[in-house]
Amino acid sequence: MNKYIYPAIFKKEETGYSVFFPDIDGCYTCGDSLADAMDMAEDVLSLVLYTYETDGKAIPTPSDCATIQTDKQSFVQKTNY
């Protein structure tokens, strides 16, 4: 099994956090708290990349976190699988 590290964008919502991975289409989730959102981010990343591997799809190259711009209610965090 390969090891992957991708930037995830966490955004504070009215209740909880939303999370998406800008490098991976359809890879997003949410959580009731920041800790929950981080756990959910690892889960969704692992599921989506596992699907890529089993389907023989090319794994996207991760972006450099420093190049990702966010608004005032968001931040970038590396997430791994």
Secondary structure as the mmCIF struct_conf table of DSSP 4:
data_model
#
loop_
_struct_conf.conf_type_id
_struct_conf.id
_struct_conf.beg_label_comp_id
_struct_conf.beg_label_asym_id
_struct_conf.beg_label_seq_id
_struct_conf.end_label_comp_id
_struct_conf.end_label_asym_id
_struct_conf.end_label_seq_id
STRN STRN1 ILE A 5 LYS A 12
BEND BEND1 GLU A 14 GLY A 16
STRN STRN2 TYR A 17 PHE A 20
TURN_TY1_P TURN_TY1_P1 PRO A 22 ASP A 23
BEND BEND2 ILE A 24 ILE A 24
TURN_TY1_P TURN_TY1_P2 ASP A 25 GLY A 26
STRN STRN3 TYR A 28 GLY A 31
BEND BEND3 ASP A 32 SER A 33
HELX_RH_AL_P HELX_RH_AL_P1 LEU A 34 ASP A 55
TURN_TY1_P TURN_TY1_P3 GLY A 56 GLY A 56
HELX_LH_PP_P HELX_LH_PP_P1 LYS A 57 ASP A 64
HELX_RH_3T_P HELX_RH_3T_P1 CYS A 65 THR A 67
TURN_TY1_P TURN_TY1_P4 LYS A 72 GLN A 73
STRN STRN4 SER A 74 ASN A 80
#
